[in-house]
Amino acid sequence: MNEGKRTEVKLERGKNAARNVLFGGIYRIYAMLTPFVMRTVILYQLGVDFLGLDSLFTSILQVLNLAELGVGSAMVFSMYKPIVDDDRESICALLNLYRKIYYGIGAVILVAGLAITPLLPTLVKGTIPEGMNLYTLYYLNLGSTVLSYWVFAYKGCLFDAHQRLDVAHKIHLLVDTMKYILAILLVCVYHNYYYYLITRLVFDLVYNAIRFLYAGKHYPDYQPRGTLDPARKKMIVSRVMDLFTARLGGVVMNASDALVISSFLGLHELAIYQNYYFIVSSLRACLEVILSASLAGIGNSLLTETKDKNYWDFRRLTFIFCWITGLSCCMLMALYQPFMRLWTGDQLLMPMSVVISLVLYLYVVEVNRITNIYKDAAGIWHEDRFRPLTAAIVNVCLNILTIRWIGVFGVIFSTVIAISVVELPWLIHNLFKLIFPRDYIASYVRQLLFYLLTVAVVCAGTYAVCTVPRLSLIPTLVVRFLISLILPNLLFLLVYRRTDEFKGSLEMADRLTHGKLKVLSRLKG
């Protein structure tokens, strides 16, 4: 690639990333508020156990979606180079292969879903809400999942590969607005969970259909036609198979907590846990915008830049993300219990030990995500294929061992141990073996430990300051919000302002805003 074209790609990469962050941020805020409203309506109109049902089926379907086998990630990765080279023939052939694979995936999900039907009663301790049929609810969810693969799904990869996630976010905003308005009306008027579920499933299909039509409009030259040469097809299939264990490990890690809680403690306890976890998952969704918007750009950079340049970008991204995640942890620690008391009432509160474990979980899982994004962008799935599965096995074993003794706290802390002891060190080793200069691994680990210590101290100090004022509930939330927003940023600035990563991040911000943030650059002095 010549220098002129390389510059053009860099500029487009930055432009797309900024656009994706903007629209992704808007959508994530929206996607955090609307499910919150929906959960609140279900909680007060139907009861807490219905929230448990919803969480149970979400976890079951996560496991069933193992049939996806990582095809989406493999196909998007395979499109990076053809898009850079403007190789339209290869993109069309990849799209054709993608469509065929997705048809097969839907069939596998249907067969596997029907096969595990006899196991459903063992996944719920106690009884389900009156008037609900466990099998009917399950088949509705299963049918929706299968149809999502059979109808309109395969063209979604075009937006991911072209770094145009903002288009998908706009479609989501439109469809989700209609979905939640209708669902809330039906629940409030008829108090019927089936109506809510059917509405949600129908609009999920509507989203896939609209995205399919938009893909045809934005990329009319890309149609599913042609075939790949045998060698290239074999390489893609090999990538998919390598991703299987990673997908298996990731899904088991995410779904096992809810399934274990439902099986050992029941739907009521699961619903209370999911209320707390909903807050963490919403924050994670917001943080995901930053990294997801950068995935295609990172993949392009790994193809066009030196190892040293990519390592520097990796350190800078780690710094930015650890700052943002650390701030989120401080705010979560300060606001969790007062907010839950306001939202669900004192009768649905969990002990402070669960809050601490969830805050720790947020931090380690987001740090782990930074390394994962580079693994996915580089496509090093073969070398990494056993890591997620090993961590998931550790997590499940610890879940089963600890839930009888220390309940929900043990389930969450088991995940923290599996990620921080198994997943993260293993993945860092793989990255510095295959992508970055090996000599820098010790420096990067020291950087992570420094950030962890800083966040822990700042988080504890912020919480201590927040607990001093004795106010009523609403003023407590307001005061704690202001303290946990301002104080950690000031402390992080005090600690980090002399580091190269901080200065480099300000320089990047100045470039992206064409020098409009010069006021921040003075902090480097």
N, C-alpha and C positions, 0 to 999 in steps of 0.2 A: 504493500500500500504506500502510495507516495505521501509526502508531507502535507500537501494541500488537502487531500482527502482525509487524512488522519485528523487534521485540525477541524474539518467540517464535522466529523463524527463526534469529536470531543464536545464541540459546541452544542450539537443536537442532544447529546447525552445529558449535558447539564440542564438544557432547556426542558427536556422531558422529565428529568428528575424533579426539577422545581415545580413543574405543572402537576406531576403526580402527587407530590407532597401537599400542594395546595388543595386540590380536589379530594385527595385521600384524607386529609385532615378534616375537611368539611364533612365528608361521608362518615368517617369514624366517629366524630362527635354525634352526628345524627344516629348512627348505628348503635351508639352507646345509650342515647336518651330514649329512643323509641322502644327497644326491648325492655328497658327499665319501666317505662310506662305500662307496657303489656304485662310484665310480671306483676306489677302493682295491681293492675285490674284483676288478673287471675287470682292473686293472693286474697284480695278483699271480696271478690265476687264469687269465686269458686272454692277457695280454701288452699292451705299450704300444701296438702298432699298432691294436688294437681300439678304444682310446680315440680314436685318430686317425680311424677310420671313423665313430665316433659324432659327432665334431665336424664332419666333412665333411657328413654328411647333415643335421645341424642347420642348417648354413649354407645348403645348397641349399634346404631347406624355408623358410628365412627369405625367400629370394628369391621362391619360389613364392607365399608369402603376400602378395606385393604385390597380388594380386587383391583383398585385403580393402579396398584403396584408402582406408583411413581411415574406413570406414563406422562402425565402433564409436565413434570419437571424435566424429564428426559427429552420430550419433544421441543419444549421451549429452548432448552440448551442447544439442541440440534439445529435450531433456526437462527441462532446468533450469527454464525459465519455467513450463511446464505444471504441474510439480510444486509450485512456489511458489504458483501460482494454483489448485491443486487441480483442474485441468482434465483430468478422467479420460478424457473422450472423445478428446481430442487424444493423450493417452498411448497409448491403445489403437490409434489409427490409426497412430501412429509405430511401434508394435510390429509391426503388420501389415506395414508397409512394410519394416521391418527383417528380418522373416522372409523375405519375397520376395527381398530383395537377397542374403541369405545363401545361399539356394538357388542363385541365379545365380553367386555367388562360388565355391561348390563346383564347379560345372560348369567355370568358367574355370580353376580350379586343375588340374582333371583334364586338360583339353585341353592346357594349357601344360606340365604335368608330363610328359605322354606325348610332347610335341613335342621336349623337350630330352633325351630318353633317349639319342639317339646321341652326345651330347656327354659323357656320363659318363666314358669312359676318359681324356679329356683333362684331367680334374680331379684325377687321381691320378698323381703321378710315381712310377715304380717299380711294384712289385707290391702286391697286397692280401693280407691274411692267408690262409694255406692253408685250403681248404675253404669259403671264402666266395664267394658269387656277387654281384657288384656290382649286377646288375640286380634280383635277388630282394630284396636289402636295400632298394633304392631304391623298388620297388613297394610294399613293406610300409609304408614311411614315407609314401609318396604317398597310399596308400589311407586311412591313418589321418587324414591332414590333410583329405582331401576329406570323409570321414564326419563329422569334427568340425564342419564347416559345415552339412552336410545334416541332422544329428541333434542337436536340443536346444540349439543354440548361441545362438539369438537372444534368449532371455529373460535372459541374463547381464547385459545392459545395465541392467536394472532395479536391480540391487544397486549398480552404479556411480553411476547417476543419483541414487539415494536416499542415497548416501554410506554404504552398508552393506557395505563390503568385508569386514567382519569375518565375515559369513556365509559368503562364498566361502572365506575362510581356514580356517574350521572344517571345511568340506567337504574342502578340500585335505588337512588334517591326517589326517582319517579315511581317505581314499582312498589317499594317498601311503604311509601306514603299511602298509596291506595290499599295495600294489604293491611296495614295496622289500623287504619280508619275503619275499614269494614269489620275486621276481627274484634276490635273494641266494641263496636256497636252491637255485634251479635252476642258477645259475652254478656254485656250489660243488659240487653233486652231479653235474651232467651236463657242465660245462665247455663249454656251447653258447651262442654269442652269439645265435643265432636265438631260443632260448627266452626270453632276456632281452628281446630286442626285442619279441617278440609280447606278452609280459606287460606291458611298458610301454605299448604301443599300446592294448591292451584296457582297461587301467585309466584311460587318458586319456579314453576314451569313457564309462567308468563315471562319471567326475567330471562330465562334461557332463550326463549323465542325472540324476544326483542334484541338481545345481544347478538343472536345469530343474524338478524336482519341488518343490524348496524355494522357487523363485520363485513357483510356483503357490500354495504354502501361505502365503507372506508377503504376496503381492500378488494375492489371488484376483479382485479387480475388474479387473485389467489383463489382457485377453485380446486376441489379434490380430484385430481387427475394425474395420470402418469404413475410410474413406479420407480423405486430407487434401485440402484445396482445392488447385487447380492451382498457385496462386501460392506457397503454402507448400512444396508438393512440389518445385517448381522451385528454390526457395531451398535446400532440403536437398541436392538433386542437385548444385547449384552448389558447395555446401560440400564434397561428396564429391569432386568433380572437382578442386577446389583442393587437397584433401588428397593427391591422387594423387602429385604431384611430391614433396611432403614425405615421404610414405611410401616412395616410390621412393628418395629420397636417404638416408633413415634406414636402410633395409634394406641398401642397397648399402654404406653406411658400415660397418655392423656385420658383414655377411657377407663382404665382400671380403677382409678380412685372412686369414681361415681358408682361403678358396678360393685365394688367391694363394700362401700357404705350401704348401698341398697340391699345387698345380700345379707349383711351382718347386722345392720342397724335399722333398716326400713326406709320407706319413702319419706316419712316425716323428717327424720334426721338428715336424709339426703337433700331435702328441700331447703332446710336451714343452712346446710353447708353450701349449697349452690347459690343461695342469696349472697353469701360472703364471697364465694368464688366468682360470681358474676361481676363484682366490682374489679377484681384483679384481672379477669379476662377482658373487661372493657378497657382498662388501662393498657393491657398488652396489645389490644387491637389498635389503639391510638399510636403506640410506639412502633407497631409493625409498619405503619405508613412510611416511616423514614427509611427503613431497610428495604421494604418491598419495592418502593419507588426507585431504589438504587440498584436492584438486582441486575437488570439488563446492562446498566452502565458499568457495574463491576465486572460482569462477564466480558464486556467489550474491552475494558481496561486491561484485564488479565491477558488478553490476546495482543494488545498493542503497546503495553508499557513494560519497563524493566522490572525485575524482581524487587530491587531497592525502592523504586517508585511505588509499587503496589504495597510493599510493606509499610512505607510511610503513610499511605492513604489508610491502610488497615489500622495503624496506631491512632491516627487522627479520628477515624470513625469510632474506634473503641472509646476514645476520650469523650467525644461528643455524646455517645450513647450512654456511657456510664454516668455522665453528669445528669442527663435527662432522667435516666432510670433512678439514680440516687435521689433526685428531687421528688420523683413519684413515690419512692419508698418513704421519704420523710413526711409527705403529705398524707399518704395512706396511713401511716402509723398514728398520726395526730387526729385524723378525721374518721377513721373506721368506725369505732364504737358509737360516737355521738350520731353519726349518720345512720347507722343501722338501727339505733334506738328510735330515731325519728321516722325511719322508713317502715320497719316491721314491728316495732314495739319491744318492750323489755322481755316479753315471753319468748321471743325468737332470737335472743342474743347468744353468742358463743363466748367461751372464756378468752381472756387476753392472750393466753398461750397460743390459741389458734390464729389470732391476729398477727402475732410476732412471726409465726411459722409461714403465714401467707406473704408477709412483707419480705421475708428471706427468700421464699420461693420466687417472688417477682424478680428479685435482683439476680439470682443465679440463672433463672431461665432466660432472662434477657441478655445477660452476658454470653450465655451459651448460644443464643440466637445470632449474635454478631459473628461468631466463628462459623456457624452453620450457613450463613448467607454467602460467605466466601467459598465454602465447600460446594454449595449448589451452583454458584456462578462458575466455578472451575470445573464442575462435573467430576469430582474425584469420588464417585460413589463406590467404585469397586474396592478401593483400599479402605473405605470407611464402612463397608456393608455390615460388619458384625457389631460395631460399636453401639448403635441404638438398641438393637435387640438384647445385647448383654445388659445394658442399663435398664431396659424394661423388665427383664427377668428379675434383676435385683430389686426393682421397685415393687413388683407384685409380691415377691417373697416377703419383703419387709412390711408391705401393707397387711398381709394376712397375719404375720407375726405380731404386729403392734396394735391392730385395731381392737383386739379383745382386751388389751391392757390399758391403752391410753386413748382409745377412740379416734376421733377425727384428727386430732393433733398428730397422732402416729402416722396416719395416712399421708398428710401433707409433708411431714418431716422426712418420710421415706423417699418421697420424690426429690426433695432437696438433696438428700444424701446420694441418690442415684445419679443426679445430674452433676453435682460438684465433685464427686469422687470417681465416677466412671466416665460419664459423657465428656465433660469439658477437658480434662487432661488428655484423654485419648484423641479428641479432635484437634486440640492444639498441636499435639505431636504430629498428626497427619498433615496439618497445614504447613508446618515448618519443614516437614520432610519433602513435600511435593510442590509447594507454591512459593514460600518465602525463604530467604537465606537462613540456613540452620543456625548460624552463629548468633542470631538475634532472639532465639527462643527464651533464653534466660532473662533477657531484658524485658521481653513482653510479659512473662510471668510475674516479674517484679512489678511491672506497671499494673497488672490486674490486682495484685495483693495490696499495692498502695491505694488504689481506688476503693477496694473493699474496706480497708481499714478506715479510710476517710469517710466513706458513706456510713459505716457503722457508728463512728463517733458523732458525726453530724446528726444522724437520725436520732440517736439517744439523747443528744443535747437538745434538739428541737422538741422532742416529745416532753422532756423535763420542763422546758420553758412553757409549753402549751398547757401543762397540767396545773400551773400555778394559779391562773385566774379561776375563781369559783363563780360561775355564771349559770344562768338557765340554758336550756338546750340550744335554742336558735342563736343567741349571742355567743355561746361556746363555739358553735360551728363557724361563725363569722370570724371570730378572733383567732381561732386555730388555723383557719384557712389563710389568713393574712400572715400569721407568724410562720407557718410551714412553707409558704410561698417565698417570702422575703429572706428569712434568716438562712436557710440552706444555701441559697444562691450567693449570699454575701460571704458565707464561710467557704464555699467552693471557690469563689473568686479569690479569696485571700490565700487559699492553699495552692491553687493551680496557676495563678496569673503569671508566674515566671517560667512555666514549662514550655517546651517547644510545641507540644500538641495544642496548647491553648493559643499560642501565637499563630500557629499554622491554621487553626480553625477560624480565627478572626480574618486572616488573609483570604481564606476561601469565601467567607461571608462577604467580604468587600468585593471580590471578583463577581460573585453571583448577583450582587446588587449594584454593580457598576460604580462602586465607591460610595454609595449612599450611607454606608455604616461606618464612615471614617471616625465617628465619635467613639466607636468601640475600639478602633485600632489604637487609640491613644492609651488604652489600658496596657498595651504591650510595653510602654515606656517605663 
